[in-house]
Amino acid sequence: MSQPKIQLDLDQLSINTIRTLAIDAVQLANSGHPGAPMGLAPVVYSLWQRFLRYDPQDPTWPDRDRFVLSAGHASMLLYATLHLAGVRAVNARNEVLNDLAVPMEEIKRFRQIDSKTPGHPESHITSGVETTTGPLGQGAGNSVGMAIAGKWLAENFNQPGFELFNYNVYAICGDGDLMEGVGCEAASLAGHLKLSNLCWIYDNNRVTLDGPAAWSFSEDVMTRFVGYGWNVTRVADANDLHVLARAYETFLKTPDRPTLIVVDSHIGYGSPHKQDSSDAHGEPLGEAEVRLVKRNYGWPEDAKFLVPDGVYEQFKNGVGKRGGEAHAAWVAKFAEYKKQFPLLAEQLSRMQNGQLPEGWDKDLPVFPADSKGMATRDSSGKTLNVLARNIPWMVGGSADLAHSNKTNLTFDGAGDFFAGQYRGRNVHFGVREHAMGAIVNGMTLSKLRSFSATFFNFSDYMRPSMRLGALMEIPALYIFTHDSIGLGEDGPTHQPIEQLASLRAMPNMLVLRPGDANEVVEAYRVIMRRTHGPVSLVLTRQAIPTLDRSKYASASGVAKGAYVLADASGGKPELILMASGSEVSLCVAAFEKLTAGGVKVRVVSMPSWELFERQEAAYKESVLPANVTARVSVEMASTFGWERYVGPKGKIIGMRTFGASAPLKDVLKKFGFELDNVVAAAKEVLGK
């Protein structure tokens, strides 16, 4: 069937193809946001077609420019662009396939079950989507992490005559991204670090879902970003391709700071009726309005999902040709680099494929038995330093608490990541927990083994980013210290109660709360082998005993999530005591006292419920035999969830209120985390 003739130049034809694909997909789904794709189509088209260094034939090329749609509700803008540019699909083994990442049938399945085109872009589902966005501000935060990674990679892998890394990161942001705290935190740090490879494109359409942005937002965004240390430029009309190009060129010529391009656009630009309303933003246009809009675009009113002749070729000859040539030159350069710098080349290949270097776990500490012991934050710091020395692309830091979190990398050559000094491994996030979470996700998406750290109570400030890390299935590491009421005098504002239970409730989040120094080492073995999901590592401030492993079971049991640490003679207990973290040693002390009194006791250390639940039924039964119903759990956190392990006849020693401010021993006494209380609970469940 011959295509209808449309009298537009190829640029305008391509832009209107993006717009009408978005309109048709939203209309067919009867759900979605057509307005932003309509308004922003020229902005994205100009970027992809003229400036983005990106090879659609291989969306995993390490030096590609990154395009982040932080305004994730405009997902059809991205899907239409990925489709028209011919971006290839990539399988789970990181192999590029001949299939399209977003074929036309997937555009027609927009927002439908199991499609590659969900309502907000998801990076683990759709190739070419660099990060999962939707909760506003998150993509902006991720883009800062990608830019940090770009600077770090260039500094550590580029050699004279071999520029392997010089990519730029572009993020499309809306009013919501710039209102959200996470966006503000991320912008502040990006300006401080002078990330000249970062460009945010602010869709200044003056509309929010509630109505005009002026109802809630009147600040001078441009002045704010100048204050952050950004270069700021403006495009008065989103449809002016010439001025858009000039703005992108301004970014490329700015060597010492990130760039904000403020683009004045109209939601649903081109609709004669809805041009200045928010209606087109959050719902389909309706059949009658679709026809009017298409007529306004000079488009056949009845055509659906039309890609006119010449549009695919236009993308192929633009981003496709330019990106293909740049990628081919890079591959040739990398082949030569491999010969001259084989060690660096091997590191790069392993990093890109999510593999660890040979000997990544050599020299890990073994801690001798010690009744005084040490805080698990201390054993973590020692272990982290060994691992980071063995894994050259392990990079991270803390939200202003590196000395408290013990996450300072102190070995020779570790160094700091500062503005203009991008080689170092210690990133200083400042008091910006939410942005830190999003930035670490962006660094992890860029293939670094990245970690963050703060007090466990402030996981609440990071939670939206952590949730997206779990959704994206990326191996980010979130380290938390000061994990309980055990931090004493700081009191309930800093003492986490409900955080353990809530993180355990998060799908694909692995929570590890090790019970002594050697469990910490084993926890890190689990963490570093994890490739498809993040970990929350939860550590004490207070010293806890290092258990005598010649007397009790090996800490390698951590790998199974829960294990029998100490057992009744003959392995036939009448009582099970179970705990995680610092409370494990309390159960061991109760075990000794009860055993001396003739009670047959088992102690189960439970550093990770998620790992334990993954074990086979037979293993779980061997640790927690169903016929032993006298059980006591001990954990300085909310009791929520322990019912599944103690059962109806067991007893839970935990927190049912917030904590208190007092010296450690007084706090423990007040809330019942004492030897005598555990022994009394044990006798109670035994009926003695």
LINDAZI-V288569 format. One record per pair of residues at least 6 apart in sequence whose C-alpha atoms are under 6 Angstrom apart, sorted by the first residue. I is the first residue (numbers start at 1). GAP is how many residues later the second one is. D is the distance in Angstrom with one decimal. If there is no record, write none. Layout:
I|GAP|D + I|GAP|D
//
This chain:
14|297|5.6 + 15|26|5.6 + 15|27|5.7 + 18|62|5.5 + 19|19|4.9 + 21|284|5.4 + 22|54|5.2 + 23|11|5.5 + 25|83|5.7 + 26|6|5.3 + 26|258|5.7 + 27|257|5.3 + 30|254|6.0 + 31|253|6.0 + 32|251|5.5 + 33|248|5.1 + 33|249|4.5 + 33|250|5.5 + 34|246|6.0 + 35|232|4.8 + 35|233|3.9 + 35|245|4.7 + 35|246|4.4 + 36|38|5.5 + 36|231|5.6 + 37|37|5.7 + 37|40|4.7 + 38|230|4.9 + 38|231|5.7 + 39|226|5.9 + 39|227|5.5 + 39|228|5.2 + 39|229|5.3 + 39|230|4.8 + 42|197|5.7 + 48|271|6.0 + 49|269|5.1 + 49|270|4.8 + 53|11|5.7 + 53|12|5.3 + 53|270|5.2 + 54|10|5.0 + 54|11|5.9 + 54|269|4.6 + 55|265|6.0 + 55|268|4.2 + 55|269|5.1 + 56|30|5.9 + 56|31|4.1 + 57|31|5.6 + 59|69|5.7 + 63|102|5.4 + 63|104|5.4 + 64|103|5.9 + 65|102|4.9 + 65|103|4.9 + 65|104|5.7 + 66|103|4.6 + 67|103|5.0 + 67|104|5.9 + 68|103|4.5 + 69|102|5.8 + 69|103|5.1 + 70|63|5.7 + 70|69|4.0 + 70|70|5.6 + 70|102|5.6 + 70|103|5.4 + 71|102|5.3 + 71|103|5.9 + 72|48|5.3 + 72|61|5.0 + 72|62|4.2 + 73|47|5.6 + 73|61|5.9 + 75|45|5.5 + 75|46|5.8 + 83|19|5.2 + 84|228|5.7 + 85|230|5.3 + 87|13|5.9 + 87|14|5.8 + 88|11|5.8 + 88|12|4.5 + 88|13|4.9 + 89|8|5.4 + 89|10|5.7 + 89|11|5.3 + 89|12|4.0 + 89|38|5.3 + 90|6|4.4 + 90|7|5.7 + 90|37|5.9 + 101|26|5.4 + 110|7|5.0 + 111|7|4.6 + 111|8|4.9 + 116|10|5.5 + 120|14|5.5 + 121|11|5.4 + 121|12|5.9 + 122|10|4.2 + 123|6|4.8 + 123|7|5.7 + 123|8|4.8 + 123|9|5.1 + 124|348|5.6 + 133|6|5.5 + 136|40|5.9 + 136|41|4.9 + 137|40|4.1 + 137|43|5.8 + 137|45|5.6 + 137|46|4.6 + 140|43|5.9 + 141|45|5.2 + 141|294|5.7 + 141|297|4.9 + 141|298|5.3 + 142|296|5.1 + 142|297|4.9 + 142|300|4.1 + 144|295|5.9 + 145|294|4.0 + 145|295|6.0 + 145|297|4.2 + 145|298|4.6 + 146|296|4.9 + 146|297|5.2 + 146|300|5.9 + 147|51|5.9 + 149|294|5.4 + 151|271|5.9 + 152|270|5.2 + 152|271|5.6 + 154|11|4.8 + 155|268|5.3 + 156|267|6.0 + 158|6|5.5 + 168|29|4.6 + 169|29|5.0 + 170|29|4.8 + 170|30|5.7 + 171|29|4.8 + 172|28|6.0 + 172|29|4.8 + 173|28|5.9 + 173|29|4.9 + 174|28|5.6 + 174|29|4.9 + 177|6|5.7 + 182|252|5.6 + 182|253|5.1 + 185|247|6.0 + 185|250|5.6 + 186|249|5.2 + 188|40|5.4 + 191|37|5.3 + 191|38|4.8 + 191|39|5.5 + 193|226|4.2 + 194|62|5.8 + 194|63|4.2 + 194|225|5.7 + 195|62|5.4 + 195|63|5.1 + 196|59|5.6 + 196|60|5.4 + 196|61|4.3 + 196|62|4.4 + 198|60|5.0 + 199|59|5.9 + 199|60|4.8 + 199|61|5.9 + 200|60|4.9 + 201|59|6.0 + 201|60|4.8 + 202|59|6.0 + 202|60|4.8 + 202|61|5.9 + 203|60|5.3 + 204|59|5.6 + 204|60|4.8 + 205|59|5.9 + 205|60|4.9 + 205|61|5.2 + 206|7|4.9 + 207|6|4.7 + 211|67|5.9 + 230|27|5.6 + 230|28|5.2 + 230|29|5.5 + 231|28|4.6 + 232|27|5.8 + 232|28|4.8 + 233|28|5.0 + 234|27|5.5 + 234|28|4.6 + 234|29|6.0 + 235|28|4.8 + 236|28|5.2 + 237|27|5.5 + 238|25|5.8 + 238|26|5.9 + 238|27|5.1 + 251|8|5.8 + 268|7|5.5 + 268|12|5.8 + 269|6|5.4 + 271|22|4.8 + 291|10|5.0 + 294|7|5.5 + 295|6|6.0 + 338|7|5.2 + 352|95|5.9 + 360|30|5.0 + 369|177|5.0 + 369|178|5.3 + 369|179|4.6 + 370|175|5.8 + 370|176|4.9 + 371|174|4.6 + 372|173|5.1 + 373|170|5.9 + 373|171|5.2 + 373|172|4.0 + 373|173|4.8 + 374|169|4.1 + 374|170|5.4 + 375|165|5.5 + 375|166|5.5 + 375|167|5.0 + 375|168|3.8 + 375|169|5.7 + 376|141|5.7 + 376|163|5.3 + 376|164|5.2 + 377|162|5.3 + 377|163|5.7 + 379|138|5.3 + 381|25|4.8 + 381|26|5.6 + 385|24|5.6 + 388|6|5.3 + 393|55|5.5 + 394|55|4.6 + 394|56|5.7 + 395|30|4.8 + 395|55|5.0 + 396|30|5.6 + 396|31|5.4 + 396|54|5.1 + 396|55|4.6 + 396|56|5.8 + 397|29|5.4 + 397|30|4.7 + 397|31|5.8 + 397|55|5.2 + 398|54|5.4 + 398|55|4.4 + 398|56|5.9 + 399|30|4.9 + 399|31|4.9 + 399|32|5.0 + 399|33|6.0 + 399|34|5.8 + 399|55|5.7 + 400|30|4.7 + 400|31|5.5 + 402|6|5.6 + 405|76|5.7 + 414|10|5.8 + 414|11|5.4 + 415|9|4.2 + 415|10|5.7 + 416|8|4.1 + 416|9|5.7 + 416|10|4.6 + 417|7|4.4 + 417|9|5.7 + 417|10|5.2 + 433|28|5.9 + 433|29|5.7 + 434|27|5.3 + 434|28|4.4 + 437|25|5.6 + 437|28|5.2 + 438|27|5.1 + 440|10|5.8 + 444|6|5.6 + 444|32|5.9 + 450|26|5.9 + 451|26|4.6 + 451|27|5.7 + 452|26|5.0 + 452|27|5.9 + 453|25|6.0 + 453|26|4.6 + 453|27|5.6 + 454|26|5.4 + 455|25|5.2 + 455|26|5.0 + 455|27|5.5 + 456|24|4.6 + 456|25|5.6 + 456|27|5.3 + 457|37|5.8 + 457|39|4.6 + 470|38|5.3 + 470|39|5.6 + 470|63|5.5 + 470|64|5.8 + 473|59|4.5 + 473|60|4.1 + 474|58|5.2 + 474|59|4.6 + 474|60|5.8 + 475|56|5.2 + 475|57|5.8 + 475|58|4.7 + 475|59|4.4 + 476|58|4.6 + 477|57|5.7 + 477|58|5.1 + 478|58|4.9 + 479|57|5.9 + 479|58|4.8 + 480|57|5.9 + 480|58|4.9 + 480|59|6.0 + 481|57|5.9 + 481|58|4.5 + 481|59|5.5 + 482|58|5.1 + 482|59|4.7 + 483|56|5.6 + 483|57|5.3 + 484|11|5.4 + 484|12|5.4 + 484|152|5.9 + 485|10|5.0 + 485|174|5.8 + 486|178|5.9 + 488|173|5.8 + 488|174|5.4 + 488|175|5.1 + 488|176|4.5 + 489|172|4.5 + 489|173|4.5 + 489|174|5.4 + 490|171|5.8 + 491|169|4.8 + 491|170|3.7 + 492|166|5.8 + 492|167|4.6 + 492|168|5.3 + 497|140|4.6 + 497|141|5.4 + 498|140|5.2 + 508|25|6.0 + 509|25|5.7 + 509|26|5.9 + 510|25|4.7 + 511|24|5.8 + 511|25|4.8 + 511|97|5.7 + 512|25|5.0 + 512|95|5.2 + 512|96|4.9 + 513|25|4.8 + 513|68|5.0 + 513|94|4.7 + 514|6|5.4 + 514|67|4.8 + 514|93|5.0 + 515|65|5.9 + 515|66|3.8 + 515|67|5.4 + 515|69|5.6 + 516|30|5.4 + 517|29|5.9 + 519|36|5.2 + 522|34|5.9 + 552|13|5.7 + 552|14|5.5 + 553|12|4.9 + 557|6|5.3 + 560|51|5.6 + 560|52|5.4 + 561|45|5.9 + 561|46|5.7 + 561|47|4.4 + 561|48|5.9 + 561|50|4.3 + 561|51|4.2 + 562|43|5.5 + 562|44|4.2 + 562|50|5.6 + 563|41|5.5 + 563|42|5.7 + 564|40|4.7 + 564|59|6.0 + 565|38|5.5 + 565|39|5.5 + 566|36|5.6 + 566|37|5.0 + 567|35|4.2 + 568|32|4.9 + 568|33|5.1 + 568|34|5.7 + 573|27|4.8 + 573|28|5.1 + 573|29|5.7 + 574|26|5.4 + 574|54|6.0 + 575|26|5.0 + 575|55|5.0 + 575|56|5.7 + 576|25|5.9 + 576|26|4.8 + 576|27|5.9 + 576|55|4.7 + 577|26|4.8 + 577|54|5.9 + 577|55|5.0 + 577|56|5.9 + 578|25|5.7 + 578|26|4.7 + 578|27|5.9 + 578|55|4.7 + 579|26|5.5 + 579|27|5.7 + 579|54|5.6 + 579|55|5.0 + 579|56|5.8 + 580|25|5.8 + 580|26|4.9 + 580|27|5.0 + 583|52|5.9 + 590|85|6.0 + 590|89|5.8 + 630|20|5.6 + 630|55|5.3 + 630|56|5.8 + 631|15|5.3 + 631|19|4.6 + 632|18|5.6 + 632|19|4.8 + 632|20|5.8 + 633|19|5.0 + 633|20|5.9 + 634|19|4.8 + 635|19|5.2 + 636|18|5.3 + 637|17|5.6 + 637|18|5.1 + 638|16|5.9 + 638|17|4.8 + 639|15|5.1
//
